[in-house]
Amino acid sequence: MIEIFGNKEDAKGWFYSSLLSFDWKRPYDYCKEGKVFEVGNELGRIEHGILS
């Protein structure tokens, strides 16, 4: 995440923010629910500039 967002603070901010692409849940919550693959996919889209 740090490579994608450029710094630890922005990566942490994204990880703990409620996001539309996760039905207004946080990526953190998705990971706790075992949906790590979905979070990884979203990070890949962000890295490649693909809007969700």
DSSP file (Angstrom, degrees, kcal/mol; ACC not computed):
  #  RESIDUE AA STRUCTURE BP1 BP2  ACC     N-H-->O    O-->H-N    N-H-->O    O-->H-N    TCO  KAPPA ALPHA  PHI   PSI    X-CA   Y-CA   Z-CA
    1    1 A M     >        0   0    0      0, 0.0     4,-3.0     0, 0.0     5,-0.3   0.000 360.0 360.0 360.0 -37.7    0.0    0.0    0.0
    2    2 A I  H  >  +     0   0    0      1,-0.2     4,-2.3     2,-0.2     8,-0.1   0.902 360.0  51.5 -63.5 -38.9    2.8    2.4    0.8
    3    3 A E  H  4 S+     0   0    0      2,-0.2    -1,-0.2     1,-0.2     5,-0.0   0.899 114.1  44.2 -62.3 -39.6    4.3    1.9   -2.7
    4    4 A I  H  4 S+     0   0    0      1,-0.2    -2,-0.2     2,-0.1    -1,-0.2   0.921 123.0  34.3 -72.2 -44.7    0.9    2.7   -4.3
    5    5 A F  H  < S-     0   0    0     -4,-3.0    -2,-0.2     2,-0.1    -3,-0.2   0.626 102.7-126.5 -90.8 -14.1    0.0    5.7   -2.1
    6    6 A G  S  < S+     0   0    0     -4,-2.3     2,-0.3    -5,-0.3    -4,-0.1   0.163  78.4  36.5  94.7 -20.5    3.6    7.0   -1.7
    7    7 A N  S  > S-     0   0    0     -6,-0.2     4,-1.9     1,-0.1     5,-0.2  -0.990  79.9-110.6-160.9 162.4    3.7    7.2    2.1
    8    8 A K  H  > S+     0   0    0     -2,-0.3     4,-2.6     1,-0.2     5,-0.2   0.866 111.8  55.5 -64.6 -39.3    2.6    5.4    5.2
    9    9 A E  H  > S+     0   0    0      1,-0.2     4,-2.3     2,-0.2    -1,-0.2   0.918 110.2  44.1 -64.6 -44.7    0.1    8.1    6.3
   10   10 A D  H  > S+     0   0    0      2,-0.2     4,-2.2     1,-0.2    -1,-0.2   0.885 113.9  51.0 -67.8 -38.2   -1.9    8.1    3.0
   11   11 A A  H  X S+     0   0    0     -4,-1.9     4,-2.4     2,-0.2    -2,-0.2   0.931 112.4  46.2 -63.4 -45.3   -1.9    4.3    2.9
   12   12 A K  H  X S+     0   0    0     -4,-2.6     4,-1.7     1,-0.2    -2,-0.2   0.892 110.1  54.3 -64.2 -40.5   -3.2    4.1    6.5
   13   13 A G  H  < S+     0   0    0     -4,-2.3    -1,-0.2    -5,-0.2    -2,-0.2   0.908 111.3  45.0 -60.2 -42.8   -5.8    6.8    5.7
   14   14 A W  H >< S+     0   0    0     -4,-2.2     3,-1.5     1,-0.2    -2,-0.2   0.930 110.9  53.5 -65.4 -45.6   -7.1    4.7    2.8
   15   15 A F  H 3< S+     0   0    0     -4,-2.4    13,-2.0     1,-0.3    14,-0.2   0.789 115.2  39.6 -62.8 -30.5   -7.1    1.5    4.8
   16   16 A Y  T 3< S+     0   0    0     -4,-1.7     2,-0.4    11,-0.2    -1,-0.3   0.182  96.6  99.1-107.5  16.5   -9.2    2.9    7.6
   17   17 A S  S <  S-     0   0    0     -3,-1.5     2,-0.3    -4,-0.1    11,-0.1  -0.825  78.0-114.4-103.5 143.0  -11.6    5.0    5.5
   18   18 A S        -     0   0    0     -2,-0.4     2,-0.4     8,-0.2     8,-0.2  -0.611  41.2-165.4 -72.1 130.1  -15.1    4.0    4.6
   19   19 A L  B > > -A   25   0A   0      6,-2.5     5,-2.2    -2,-0.3     3,-1.5  -0.948  30.7-136.4-127.8 140.6  -15.2    3.6    0.8
   20   20 A L  G > 5S+     0   0    0     -2,-0.4     3,-1.9     1,-0.3    -1,-0.1   0.878 105.6  62.6 -56.7 -40.7  -18.0    3.3   -1.7
   21   21 A S  G 3 5S+     0   0    0      1,-0.3    -1,-0.3     2,-0.1    -3,-0.0   0.664 106.9  45.9 -64.1 -14.4  -16.1    0.5   -3.5
   22   22 A F  G X 5S-     0   0    0     -3,-1.5     3,-1.7     3,-0.3    -1,-0.3  -0.119 128.0 -95.7-115.8  34.4  -16.5   -1.6   -0.3
   23   23 A D  T < 5S-     0   0    0     -3,-1.9    -3,-0.2     1,-0.3    -2,-0.1   0.873  82.7 -55.7  53.3  40.4  -20.1   -0.8    0.3
   24   24 A W  T 3 <S+     0   0    0     -5,-2.2    -1,-0.3     1,-0.3     2,-0.2   0.646 112.5 122.7  65.1  19.4  -19.0    2.1    2.6
   25   25 A K  B <   -A   19   0A   0     -3,-1.7    -6,-2.5    -6,-0.6    -1,-0.3  -0.585  67.2-104.4 -95.0 169.6  -17.0   -0.3    4.8
   26   26 A R     >  -     0   0    0     -8,-0.2     4,-2.0    -2,-0.2     3,-0.4  -0.665  20.5-121.6 -90.4 149.2  -13.3    0.1    5.4
   27   27 A P  H  > S+     0   0    0      0, 0.0     4,-2.4     0, 0.0     5,-0.2   0.877 116.9  60.5 -53.5 -36.2  -10.7   -2.0    3.6
   28   28 A Y  H  > S+     0   0    0    -13,-2.0     4,-2.1     1,-0.2     5,-0.2   0.918 103.4  48.8 -55.7 -45.7   -9.6   -2.9    7.2
   29   29 A D  H  > S+     0   0    0     -3,-0.4     4,-1.6   -14,-0.2    -1,-0.2   0.900 108.8  53.2 -64.1 -41.2  -13.1   -4.4    7.8
   30   30 A Y  H  <>S+     0   0    0     -4,-2.0     5,-2.9     1,-0.2     3,-0.2   0.919 108.8  49.6 -60.0 -43.0  -13.0   -6.3    4.6
   31   31 A C  H ><5S+     0   0    0     -4,-2.4     3,-1.6     1,-0.2     5,-0.3   0.904 108.4  52.4 -63.2 -40.9   -9.7   -7.9    5.6
   32   32 A K  H 3<5S+     0   0    0     -4,-2.1    -1,-0.2     1,-0.3    -2,-0.2   0.797 106.7  54.4 -65.2 -26.9  -11.1   -8.8    9.0
   33   33 A E  T 3<5S-     0   0    0     -4,-1.6    -1,-0.3    -3,-0.2    -2,-0.2   0.399 124.6-104.6 -85.6   2.6  -14.0  -10.5    7.2
   34   34 A G  T < 5S+     0   0    0     -3,-1.6     3,-0.3    -4,-0.2     2,-0.2   0.640  86.2 125.4  85.3  15.2  -11.5  -12.6    5.2
   35   35 A K     >< +     0   0    0     -5,-2.9     4,-1.4     1,-0.2     3,-0.3  -0.260  19.2 133.9-101.4  45.4  -12.0  -10.6    2.0
   36   36 A V  H  >  +     0   0    0     -5,-0.3     4,-2.5     1,-0.2    -1,-0.2   0.856  66.9  60.8 -63.0 -36.4   -8.3   -9.8    1.5
   37   37 A F  H  > S+     0   0    0     -3,-0.3     4,-2.4     1,-0.2    -1,-0.2   0.899 103.0  50.5 -59.0 -42.5   -8.5  -10.7   -2.2
   38   38 A E  H  > S+     0   0    0     -3,-0.3     4,-2.1     2,-0.2    -1,-0.2   0.889 110.1  49.6 -64.0 -39.7  -11.0   -8.0   -2.8
   39   39 A V  H  X S+     0   0    0     -4,-1.4     4,-2.3     2,-0.2    -2,-0.2   0.912 110.8  50.4 -65.4 -42.2   -8.8   -5.4   -1.1
   40   40 A G  H  X S+     0   0    0     -4,-2.5     4,-2.1     1,-0.2    -2,-0.2   0.893 108.9  51.8 -61.9 -40.7   -5.9   -6.5   -3.2
   41   41 A N  H  X S+     0   0    0     -4,-2.4     4,-2.1     2,-0.2    -1,-0.2   0.912 109.3  49.9 -62.3 -42.2   -7.9   -6.2   -6.3
   42   42 A E  H  X S+     0   0    0     -4,-2.1     4,-2.4     1,-0.2    -2,-0.2   0.904 109.1  51.5 -64.3 -41.0   -8.9   -2.7   -5.4
   43   43 A L  H  X S+     0   0    0     -4,-2.3     4,-2.7     1,-0.2    -1,-0.2   0.894 108.3  52.6 -62.5 -38.8   -5.3   -1.7   -4.7
   44   44 A G  H  X S+     0   0    0     -4,-2.1     4,-1.7     2,-0.2    -2,-0.2   0.899 108.8  49.5 -62.9 -40.3   -4.4   -3.1   -8.2
   45   45 A R  H  <>S+     0   0    0     -4,-2.1     5,-3.0     2,-0.2     4,-0.4   0.915 112.0  48.3 -64.8 -41.8   -7.0   -1.0   -9.8
   46   46 A I  H ><5S+     0   0    0     -4,-2.4     3,-1.3     1,-0.2    -2,-0.2   0.935 109.7  52.7 -62.5 -45.1   -5.8    2.1   -7.9
   47   47 A E  H 3<5S+     0   0    0     -4,-2.7    -1,-0.2     1,-0.3    -2,-0.2   0.847 115.1  40.9 -59.5 -35.3   -2.2    1.3   -8.9
   48   48 A H  T 3<5S-     0   0    0     -4,-1.7    -1,-0.3    -5,-0.2    -2,-0.2   0.317 115.2-111.9 -99.2   7.6   -3.2    1.1  -12.6
   49   49 A G  T < 5 +     0   0    0     -3,-1.3     2,-0.6    -4,-0.4    -3,-0.2   0.755  64.2 149.4  73.5  25.5   -5.5    4.1  -12.5
   50   50 A I      < -     0   0    0     -5,-3.0    -1,-0.2    -6,-0.2     2,-0.2  -0.833  40.8-137.7 -95.8 119.9   -8.7    2.1  -13.1
   51   51 A L              0   0    0     -2,-0.6    -5,-0.0     1,-0.1     0, 0.0  -0.543 360.0 360.0 -77.8 139.5  -11.7    3.7  -11.5
   52   52 A S              0   0    0     -2,-0.2    -1,-0.1   -10,-0.0    -2,-0.0   0.420 360.0 360.0 -89.6 360.0  -14.2    1.4   -9.6
